[in-house]
Amino acid sequence: MSRQTQAIIHADAILSNFKLLAELAPTSRSMAVVKADAYGHGAVNVSRILQHVSPRFAVAIIEEAIALREAGITAPIVVLEGAHQAKECAMAASHGCILVMHNQAQLEWMLACPEDRRPTIWLKADSGMHRLGFVLNTLPSIVKQYASLITQDTVLVTHLACADDTSNDFTQKQLSAFLQIATQLALPVSIANSPATIEWPQSRGDWNRLGIAVYGGQPNTANVALAPTMTLRSSIIALRDVPKGESVGYGQNWVAQKDSRIATVGIGYADGYPRHCPNGTPVAVNGERAGLAGRVSMDMITIDVTHISNVNIGDRVELWGENVPINEVAEAADSIDYELLTRVSARVPRIVKYR
């Protein structure tokens, strides 16, 4: 390839993070969430890396599951949003998927599906997030009404709104309300996402759903040391000397306060680098920190390398990774690491590397 803009996917870090998280809940089973193209890392890449340690995978929609099947992934796949159309019920069964049911329309679609073409279902409970799921106190009647769809593999699932904030007692309220119903129904449960797996032992149910932490996204905790799993990098494609008082980039929003050395880097917002990163947002040039100088363009950024010696065209620039934590870039962009990872565009090759 000509342009040296790449997302390096660190396979060993993904494996290490998953195992570390799973070991926190030794009496549970944990699955990797690979929705949104595995948070930008490549769902097929990550599923292949984890296929011997993650007994199931979770995606958002059926199309994501089918893509994994076409790539040869054979583990059961949980479709977290369930069916969007009636025909997806039979599709899920033919592809070995588990559908999460969160409303009665989906259950009616399942009843209308021939019995020999029905997939396993999970039931989604709304324990307080108010996004998807059956109201908790309606679940006993739902389970009774649709008893023909419930099997020994049916799991009661919910999602926690504030698990990353240990000072917020809303998580405990959700857990208490949900577990009371789960006990009444005598169904296995899936509650914990990444931060809950780390911080809320009571949430570690029969199945844990490990998402952002597998990819090195650090929940607000010091209890685990997660490794970064993606290095977004590019290279310097131009260098120029900018005299004091001259501006750089669109809108003249960076002006040299002294005679400066400016490097142009082959990456921009079309590659997923956040357009709203301000001047000074950190990058690393040959392992040494530098900062943005000027507005992010579609295909390029400019950085101030005045303080770095021996900078040359072709030198490597890390946008985030081991030297520049992604959360620093996310904070500068007034965003979160989830968004940055998932927005890395398709024109950036994902290169899977083992150490």
GUFIGU-403644 format. One record per residue: residue in one letter; x, y, z of N, C-alpha, C in turn. Coordinates in pm, whole numbers, padded with zeros to 5 digits, always signed. Layout:
// residues N
aXYZXYZXYZ ...
// end
This chain:
// residues 355
m+00085-00119+00000+00000+00000+00000+00088+00124+00000 s+00036+00232-00057+00116+00353-00068+00109+00434+00061 r-00010+00479+00097-00025+00561+00217-00006+00476+00342 q+00067+00530+00438+00103+00452+00557+00007+00477+00674 t-00119+00500+00641-00222+00516+00744-00285+00381+00771 q-00270+00333+00894-00311+00196+00929-00363+00193+01073 a-00452+00098+01096-00492+00067+01233-00432-00069+01266 i-00334-00070+01355-00269-00194+01395-00353-00256+01507 i-00397-00378+01485-00480-00449+01582-00390-00547+01657 h-00376-00527+01787-00284-00606+01868-00355-00729+01923 a-00336-00842+01855-00409-00964+01889-00379-01011+02030 d-00256-01004+02072-00219-01050+02205-00286-00965+02313 a-00302-00837+02288-00368-00750+02385-00515-00785+02396 i-00579-00814+02284-00720-00853+02285-00738-00981+02365 l-00654-01080+02339-00660-01206+02415-00636-01183+02563 s-00536-01105+02595-00501-01079+02735-00614-01008+02808 n-00671-00905+02744-00781-00831+02807-00901-00921+02832 f-00937-01001+02732-01054-01089+02749-01031-01187+02863 k-00916-01250+02866-00888-01348+02971-00887-01283+03108 l-00829-01165+03118-00824-01093+03246-00964-01064+03297 l-01051-01018+03209-01188-00984+03246-01267-01110+03283 a-01250-01214+03203-01323-01339+03230-01282-01399+03363 e-01156-01385+03398-01108-01441+03525-01167-01369+03646 l-01218-01248+03628-01283-01178+03738-01414-01246+03779 a-01469-01323+03688-01597-01390+03713-01583-01539+03684 p-01509-01611+03766-01479-01751+03735-01599-01843+03739 t-01708-01803+03805-01826-01888+03809-01927-01852+03700 s-01894-01754+03618-01979-01713+03506-01915-01757+03375 r-01991-01742+03269-01935-01753+03134-01937-01613+03072 s-01833-01582+02997-01821-01449+02938-01812-01459+02787 m-01876-01366+02720-01871-01361+02574-01817-01226+02530 a-01752-01225+02417-01702-01100+02360-01809-01035+02274 v-01828-00907+02293-01920-00830+02210-01842-00776+02090 v-01886-00816+01970-01814-00777+01848-01903-00696+01755 k-02003-00629+01812-02089-00542+01732-02007-00424+01681 a-02067-00351+01586-02002-00233+01528-01861-00266+01480 d-01853-00381+01409-01725-00428+01356-01620-00440+01466 a-01666-00501+01579-01579-00518+01696-01519-00384+01739 y-01610-00286+01757-01569-00153+01802-01456-00098+01713 g-01473-00123+01582-01378-00070+01485-01255-00154+01459 h-01240-00266+01531-01121-00349+01516-01133-00454+01406 g-01255-00475+01358-01281-00580+01260-01342-00701+01329 a-01471-00722+01310-01540-00830+01381-01485-00967+01346 v-01452-00986+01221-01395-01115+01180-01257-01133+01244 n-01176-01027+01241-01044-01032+01304-01056-01075+01450 v-01140-01005+01525-01148-01028+01669-01210-01164+01699 s-01310-01203+01622-01372-01334+01645-01273-01447+01621 r-01189-01430+01523-01086-01533+01498-00982-01534+01611 i-00949-01417+01660-00851-01410+01769-00906-01477+01895 l-01037-01459+01921-01096-01505+02046-01176-01634+02034 q-01178-01696+01918-01269-01808+01896-01244-01927+01988 h-01124-01937+02044-01095-02050+02132-01115-02016+02280 v-01146-01890+02311-01165-01852+02450-01302-01791+02479 s-01369-01741+02377-01503-01685+02394-01604-01785+02340 p-01684-01848+02427-01774-01953+02380-01890-01902+02296 r-01919-01774+02306-02020-01710+02223-01971-01571+02187 f-02037-01514+02088-02013-01375+02052-02146-01301+02053 a-02141-01170+02069-02261-01088+02066-02246-00979+01962 v-02353-00957+01887-02359-00850+01787-02487-00771+01809 a-02505-00663+01736-02627-00583+01751-02738-00631+01659 i-02704-00663+01533-02805-00692+01432-02769-00818+01355 i-02868-00876+01289-02851-01006+01223-02747-01000+01112 e-02738-00885+01043-02640-00875+00935-02498-00893+00987 e-02472-00844+01107-02338-00862+01164-02311-01010+01192 a-02413-01081+01235-02397-01225+01261-02372-01302+01133 i-02445-01270+01028-02429-01340+00901-02288-01319+00846 a-02236-01198+00860-02099-01171+00813-01998-01260+00885 l-02018-01285+01013-01929-01375+01086-01943-01518+01036 r-02064-01561+01011-02085-01696+00958-02017-01713+00823 e-02029-01613+00738-01968-01620+00605-01816-01624+00614 a-01761-01575+00725-01616-01578+00746-01571-01706+00816 g-01665-01795+00847-01629-01923+00906-01635-01930+01057 i-01690-01827+01122-01704-01830+01268-01822-01920+01303 t-01800-02019+01388-01903-02119+01415-01967-02109+01553 a-01912-02032+01645-01968-02022+01780-02108-01961+01776 p-02194-01993+01874-02325-01928+01881-02310-01776+01890 i-02405-01706+01830-02401-01560+01825-02531-01505+01882 v-02520-01417+01980-02635-01350+02040-02658-01219+01966 v-02781-01200+01914-02817-01077+01843-02890-00988+01942 l-02824-00883+01989-02871-00807+02105-02997-00726+02078 e-03019-00682+01955-03141-00607+01924-03253-00698+01877 g-03224-00826+01864-03325-00920+01818-03365-00895+01674 a-03485-00942+01640-03533-00930+01503-03591-00791+01478 h-03556-00733+01364-03616-00608+01321-03733-00634+01227 q-03735-00752+01167-03844-00794+01080-03875-00941+01110 a-03999-00984+01079-04041-01120+01110-03952-01225+01043 k-03906-01196+00922-03828-01296+00849-03695-01326+00916 e-03650-01238+01005-03522-01259+01070-03526-01372+01173 c-03645-01413+01215-03654-01524+01311-03601-01651+01249 a-03650-01685+01131-03602-01805+01063-03457-01789+01019 m-03420-01667+00979-03281-01641+00941-03188-01671+01058 a-03228-01627+01177-03145-01648+01295-03126-01797+01322 a-03232-01874+01310-03222-02018+01333-03128-02083+01232 s-03138-02043+01106-03055-02106+01004-02908-02071+01019 h-02880-01962+01090-02741-01920+01110-02692-01945+01252 g-02766-02019+01329-02722-02054+01463-02712-01936+01557 c-02810-01846+01548-02809-01725+01630-02915-01732+01740 i-02891-01658+01845-02984-01641+01956-03040-01500+01946 l-03173-01487+01946-03235-01355+01934-03280-01306+02071 v-03245-01182+02103-03292-01118+02225-03426-01052+02194 m-03530-01097+02264-03665-01043+02244-03688-00929+02343 h-03728-00812+02293-03749-00699+02383-03887-00638+02371 n-03973-00692+02281-04111-00645+02274-04202-00757+02225 q-04333-00737+02241-04427-00843+02208-04437-00868+02059 a-04415-00768+01977-04419-00788+01832-04317-00895+01792 q-04198-00889+01850-04097-00991+01819-04143-01130+01862 l-04207-01138+01978-04256-01268+02026-04367-01321+01936 e-04452-01233+01886-04556-01276+01793-04495-01326+01662 w-04391-01258+01616-04320-01306+01497-04265-01446+01520 m-04214-01468+01640-04157-01598+01671-04266-01706+01675 l-04382-01673+01730-04492-01770+01732-04536-01806+01591 a-04532-01709+01501-04573-01733+01363-04469-01810+01283 c-04350-01819+01337-04241-01891+01269-04260-02041+01293 p-04248-02126+01190-04261-02271+01210-04171-02319+01323 e-04222-02411+01402-04149-02455+01521-04010-02506+01489 d-03995-02574+01377-03865-02630+01343-03768-02527+01288 r-03813-02398+01279-03727-02291+01229-03714-02178+01331 r-03745-02207+01456-03735-02106+01561-03598-02111+01627 p-03533-01997+01642-03406-01995+01715-03429-01990+01865 t-03324-02011+01942-03328-01986+02086-03350-01837+02110 i-03427-01805+02212-03448-01664+02244-03398-01633+02385 w-03356-01509+02402-03334-01450+02534-03441-01342+02551 l-03474-01309+02675-03572-01206+02704-03503-01085+02766 k-03531-00968+02710-03471-00844+02760-03565-00776+02859 a-03513-00744+02976-03590-00676+03079-03541-00532+03093 d-03634-00439+03103-03600-00299+03128-03598-00278+03279 s-03478-00275+03335-03464-00259+03479-03441-00113+03520 g-03455-00023+03422-03441+00118+03457-03371+00204+03353 m-03308+00142+03254-03241+00223+03153-03341+00285+03056 h-03456+00219+03038-03565+00271+02955-03523+00293+02810 r-03459+00191+02757-03419+00196+02617-03485+00081+02542 l-03461-00043+02586-03524-00162+02530-03566-00253+02645 g-03664-00337+02620-03696-00441+02717-03838-00434+02771 f-03882-00547+02826-04013-00556+02890-04006-00494+03028 v-04112-00422+03065-04121-00369+03200-04114-00486+03298 l-04036-00470+03404-04007-00582+03493-04131-00653+03544 n-04231-00577+03591-04346-00643+03652-04439-00710+03552 t-04411-00693+03422-04491-00762+03321-04429-00896+03280 l-04306-00919+03323-04235-01038+03275-04301-01170+03316 p-04350-01185+03439-04416-01312+03472-04530-01346+03376 s-04612-01247+03341-04722-01275+03249-04671-01299+03107 i-04564-01230+03068-04505-01252+02935-04451-01395+02925 v-04379-01438+03027-04323-01573+03026-04435-01677+03022 k-04543-01652+03094-04656-01745+03094-04725-01748+02958 q-04746-01630+02900-04817-01621+02773-04738-01685+02659 y-04607-01673+02666-04524-01724+02556-04438-01842+02602 a-04496-01922+02688-04422-02035+02746-04371-02131+02641 s-04440-02139+02528-04397-02233+02423-04266-02192+02359 l-04225-02066+02378-04099-02017+02321-03982-02028+02418 i-04013-02050+02545-03910-02053+02649-03849-02193+02656 t-03717-02199+02653-03647-02328+02662-03544-02322+02774 q-03476-02433+02794-03373-02437+02898-03256-02345+02865 d-03248-02298+02740-03140-02208+02699-03180-02061+02703 t-03304-02033+02742-03349-01894+02750-03284-01824+02869 v-03235-01704+02845-03167-01624+02947-03242-01493+02961 l-03254-01445+03084-03313-01313+03111-03199-01211+03116 v-03209-01109+03033-03097-01015+03016-03143-00873+03044 t-03056-00794+03103-03083-00651+03120-02954-00574+03099 h-02965-00441+03101-02847-00358+03077-02843-00247+03182 l-02723-00221+03231-02704-00124+03338-02666+00012+03282 a-02728+00116+03334-02710+00251+03280-02587+00322+03332 c-02547+00291+03455-02443+00370+03522-02335+00284+03586 a-02308+00167+03529-02214+00075+03593-02074+00130+03603 d-02041+00227+03519-01906+00285+03523-01891+00392+03631 d-01999+00419+03704-01995+00520+03810-02028+00451+03942 t-01924+00414+04016-01945+00337+04139-02008+00420+04251 s-02010+00551+04234-02071+00636+04336-02222+00652+04317 n-02273+00601+04205-02416+00615+04173-02490+00490+04219 d-02585+00504+04310-02655+00388+04364-02764+00337+04271 f-02779+00399+04153-02881+00351+04059-02852+00209+04013 t-02723+00174+04001-02689+00037+03961-02743-00063+04062 q-02726-00036+04190-02777-00127+04292-02928-00138+04286 k-02995-00028+04256-03141-00031+04242-03182-00119+04124 q-03111-00104+04012-03141-00188+03896-03118-00336+03929 l-03005-00365+03992-02973-00504+04024-03078-00565+04117 s-03115-00494+04219-03210-00548+04316-03345-00578+04250 a-03392-00483+04169-03522-00502+04103-03517-00616+04003 f-03409-00621+03926-03397-00725+03824-03382-00864+03885 l-03295-00877+03984-03269-01008+04042-03391-01063+04116 q-03474-00977+04168-03597-01022+04232-03687-01092+04131 i-03702-01034+04014-03785-01095+03909-03719-01221+03854 a-03586-01215+03834-03514-01331+03781-03528-01450+03874 t-03521-01427+04004-03538-01535+04102-03678-01593+04094 q-03776-01507+04079-03915-01550+04068-03936-01638+03945 l-03871-01601+03834-03889-01674+03709-03796-01794+03696 a-03694-01801+03784-03597-01911+03782-03530-01927+03646 l-03492-01811+03588-03421-01812+03461-03276-01771+03483 p-03184-01826+03404-03046-01775+03409-03043-01630+03362 v-02938-01558+03401-02935-01415+03374-02805-01371+03307 s-02816-01260+03235-02701-01189+03178-02720-01042+03207 i-02630-00987+03290-02643-00849+03335-02518-00768+03301 a-02401-00821+03334-02279-00741+03339-02223-00708+03201 n-02197-00579+03182-02114-00534+03072-01971-00521+03124 s-01886-00452+03051-01746-00442+03095-01730-00378+03233 p-01780-00255+03254-01757-00195+03386-01825-00271+03499 a-01942-00330+03473-02010-00407+03578-01932-00532+03613 t-01873-00597+03514-01792-00715+03540-01678-00681+03636 i-01623-00562+03620-01509-00520+03703-01555-00472+03840 e-01660-00391+03844-01692-00316+03965-01810-00369+04046 w-01896-00450+03985-02019-00490+04052-02029-00642+04054 p-01967-00710+04150-01969-00857+04155-02109-00916+04151 q-02206-00847+04208-02342-00899+04211-02401-00911+04070 s-02344-00838+03975-02396-00840+03839-02342-00955+03755 r-02244-01025+03808-02182-01134+03731-02275-01255+03732 g-02355-01265+03628-02455-01369+03620-02406-01491+03546 d-02499-01559+03480-02462-01680+03405-02379-01644+03282 w-02411-01529+03223-02334-01481+03108-02300-01333+03129 n-02172-01298+03106-02128-01158+03106-02098-01117+02963 r-02128-00993+02932-02108-00941+02797-01992-00842+02799 l-01878-00883+02747-01756-00802+02756-01738-00724+02626 g-01748-00592+02637-01737-00506+02521-01615-00419+02523 i-01630-00292+02558-01524-00193+02541-01395-00232+02610 a-01402-00298+02725-01279-00331+02798-01195-00433+02723 v-01257-00518+02644-01179-00612+02562-01087-00536+02468 y-01131-00416+02428-01057-00336+02332-00971-00229+02399 g-00947-00248+02526-00856-00158+02596-00919-00031+02644 g-01052-00015+02622-01121+00100+02676-01129+00085+02826 q-01077+00182+02897-01062+00167+03042-01183+00222+03114 p-01266+00134+03174-01370+00187+03262-01304+00267+03374 n-01385+00345+03442-01331+00433+03547-01291+00351+03669 t-01180+00283+03658-01136+00195+03765-00985+00182+03761 a-00930+00152+03875-00787+00122+03882-00765-00025+03914 n-00874-00103+03907-00867-00242+03952-00811-00338+03848 v-00809-00298+03722-00755-00384+03617-00665-00302+03526 a-00564-00366+03472-00472-00300+03381-00496-00356+03241 l-00569-00281+03161-00603-00326+03027-00504-00269+02926 a-00471-00348+02826-00374-00307+02725-00446-00244+02606 p-00390-00139+02546-00450-00084+02424-00444-00187+02311 t-00551-00198+02237-00560-00302+02134-00554-00246+01992 m-00561-00115+01978-00549-00054+01846-00447+00059+01851 t-00354+00057+01757-00267+00172+01734-00305+00232+01601 l-00357+00354+01604-00388+00425+01480-00264+00508+01445 r-00212+00484+01328-00087+00551+01292-00088+00594+01146 s-00002+00689+01116+00016+00736+00980+00162+00778+00965 s+00190+00865+00869+00328+00910+00849+00328+01054+00800 i+00443+01116+00816+00461+01254+00770+00476+01255+00618 i+00394+01339+00553+00402+01346+00406+00458+01480+00358 a+00478+01574+00450+00538+01703+00412+00590+01773+00537 l+00694+01855+00517+00751+01937+00624+00771+02078+00572 r+00745+02176+00658+00772+02313+00615+00803+02400+00737 d+00879+02504+00712+00910+02604+00815+00810+02718+00804 v+00746+02751+00916+00644+02855+00919+00695+02969+01007 p+00712+03088+00951+00764+03201+01030+00665+03244+01139 k+00719+03304+01242+00636+03361+01348+00530+03454+01287 g+00405+03436+01334+00296+03520+01288+00218+03463+01171 e+00270+03358+01105+00198+03295+00995+00101+03190+01050 s-00005+03165+00975-00108+03070+01018-00096+02938+00941 v-00162+02836+00995-00162+02703+00934-00306+02652+00927 g-00347+02604+00810-00473+02533+00796-00594+02621+00777 y-00710+02553+00762-00837+02622+00740-00869+02717+00856 g-00921+02832+00819-00969+02927+00918-00862+02999+00996 q-00735+02975+00962-00622+03038+01032-00634+03020+01184 n-00677+02899+01228-00702+02887+01372-00578+02848+01452 w-00464+02835+01385-00336+02821+01456-00238+02920+01395 v-00178+03000+01480-00081+03100+01436+00050+03076+01510 a+00160+03071+01435+00291+03044+01495+00330+03156+01591 q+00358+03119+01715+00402+03215+01816+00553+03239+01808 k+00619+03156+01728+00762+03169+01701+00789+03098+01570 d+00907+03112+01515+00941+03035+01395+00924+02887+01426 s+00848+02817+01342+00805+02681+01375+00828+02584+01260 r+00838+02458+01296+00851+02348+01200+00718+02271+01205 i+00650+02262+01090+00518+02200+01082+00526+02077+00992 a+00473+01968+01042+00466+01844+00964+00322+01817+00925 t+00302+01778+00801+00170+01738+00752+00164+01585+00753 v+00055+01532+00809+00039+01387+00830-00080+01338+00748 g-00064+01224+00687-00165+01170+00596-00280+01099+00666 i-00357+01174+00742-00478+01121+00804-00571+01238+00832 g-00701+01215+00824-00795+01324+00850-00929+01268+00894 y-01030+01355+00891-01159+01309+00944-01226+01207+00853 a-01188+01199+00726-01241+01092+00639-01188+00955+00680 d-01081+00954+00756-01027+00829+00810-01081+00798+00949 g-01158+00891+01004-01214+00873+01137-01144+00950+01245 y-01038+01024+01211-00974+01106+01313-01067+01223+01345 p-01094+01251+01472-01199+01348+01506-01171+01488+01454 r-01266+01542+01382-01249+01676+01325-01239+01783+01433 h-01301+01758+01549-01308+01862+01651-01190+01860+01747 c-01089+01781+01719-00970+01787+01803-00907+01926+01793 p-00880+01988+01905-00827+02124+01902-00675+02126+01887 n-00622+02245+01869-00477+02263+01871-00420+02203+01999 g-00307+02135+01985-00241+02076+02101-00281+01934+02130 t-00385+01881+02065-00421+01742+02086-00299+01655+02061 p-00267+01563+02154-00139+01491+02143-00134+01388+02031 v-00018+01378+01971+00021+01269+01883+00164+01231+01924 a+00218+01127+01865+00357+01090+01892+00431+01073+01760 v+00543+01138+01748+00629+01129+01630+00756+01055+01669 n+00775+00939+01610+00890+00855+01646+00898+00835+01797 g+00781+00822+01859+00775+00798+02003+00778+00922+02089 e+00796+01040+02028+00803+01165+02104+00678+01248+02081 r+00624+01304+02187+00497+01375+02179+00506+01506+02102 a+00400+01531+02025+00381+01658+01956+00233+01690+01966 g+00190+01804+01907+00051+01844+01917-00003+01896+01785 l-00135+01884+01768-00198+01939+01649-00172+02088+01639 a-00157+02133+01515-00139+02276+01488-00225+02309+01367 g-00345+02353+01391-00437+02382+01281-00552+02283+01278 r-00654+02321+01207-00778+02244+01200-00756+02111+01127 v-00824+02007+01174-00820+01876+01108-00890+01887+00974 s-00824+01841+00868-00882+01841+00733-00936+01702+00701 m-00996+01688+00584-01055+01561+00546-00952+01449+00537 d-00835+01481+00482-00735+01378+00456-00602+01402+00525 m-00589+01515+00596-00460+01552+00653-00478+01623+00786 i-00374+01615+00868-00361+01702+00985-00222+01765+00979 t-00206+01873+01054-00075+01937+01065-00037+01940+01213 i+00089+01916+01240+00137+01908+01378+00264+01991+01394 d+00283+02039+01515+00399+02122+01546+00511+02032+01596 v+00619+02021+01518+00732+01936+01556+00858+02019+01580 t+00838+02147+01610+00951+02237+01628+01051+02184+01730 h+01003+02122+01835+01087+02079+01947+01150+01942+01924 i+01118+01875+01813+01168+01740+01789+01278+01747+01683 s+01391+01687+01713+01503+01690+01619+01494+01574+01521 n+01553+01593+01406+01566+01487+01305+01432+01430+01261 v+01338+01519+01233+01209+01475+01177+01220+01476+01026 n+01170+01367+00964+01182+01354+00819+01050+01309+00758 i+01034+01338+00630+00920+01283+00556+00926+01131+00565 g+00811+01071+00591+00804+00926+00606+00808+00879+00750 d+00844+00967+00842+00848+00927+00984+00708+00890+01032 r+00704+00794+01122+00577+00741+01171+00517+00834+01276 v+00384+00847+01270+00308+00928+01365+00198+00841+01425 e+00195+00834+01558+00090+00761+01627-00019+00860+01670 l-00142+00830+01630-00254+00916+01669-00313+00871+01802 w-00318+00741+01825-00345+00686+01958-00294+00543+01961 g-00267+00497+02082-00210+00363+02098-00131+00355+02227 e-00011+00301+02220+00069+00279+02339+00130+00409+02394 n+00164+00502+02306+00226+00627+02350+00126+00738+02375 v+00012+00731+02308-00093+00831+02323-00223+00758+02358 p-00260+00750+02485-00383+00681+02522-00504+00740+02451 i-00591+00653+02403-00706+00700+02325-00797+00789+02407 n-00803+00766+02538-00892+00848+02620-00846+00995+02623 e-00716+01020+02605-00668+01158+02598-00719+01228+02472 v-00716+01155+02362-00765+01211+02236-00916+01231+02245 a-00986+01133+02303-01132+01144+02317-01169+01264+02402 e-01097+01284+02510-01125+01399+02597-01103+01530+02522 a-00995+01536+02445-00968+01658+02368-01079+01685+02267 a-01135+01576+02211-01240+01589+02110-01379+01599+02170 d-01386+01605+02305-01514+01607+02374-01599+01487+02334 s-01536+01370+02336-01602+01248+02294-01563+01136+02390 i-01582+01010+02349-01545+00893+02428-01470+00795+02340 d-01397+00705+02404-01316+00611+02327-01401+00522+02237 y-01523+00485+02282-01612+00405+02198-01629+00470+02060 e-01658+00601+02061-01687+00669+01935-01563+00675+01846 l-01449+00705+01904-01329+00715+01823-01296+00582+01757 l-01304+00474+01833-01272+00343+01777-01367+00304+01665 t-01496+00326+01687-01594+00280+01588-01598+00369+01465 r-01541+00488+01474-01544+00579+01359-01422+00568+01269 v-01326+00485+01302-01213+00465+01210-01270+00406+01081 s-01249+00473+00971-01322+00442+00848-01266+00320+00777 a-01344+00272+00681-01308+00150+00609-01185+00169+00522 r-01149+00293+00490-01032+00310+00405-00900+00298+00483 v-00910+00282+00613-00792+00257+00695-00775+00106+00710 p-00670+00048+00655-00653-00097+00667-00632-00138+00812 r-00698-00249+00853-00671-00309+00983-00565-00416+00964 i-00456-00402+01036-00343-00495+01026-00333-00570+01158 v-00363-00698+01158-00358-00778+01280-00215-00821+01305 k-00165-00794+01425-00027-00829+01459-00023-00901+01592 y+00058-01006+01598+00093-01071+01722+00233-01028+01760 r+00256-01012+01887+00389-00965+01929+00494-01074+01909 
// end
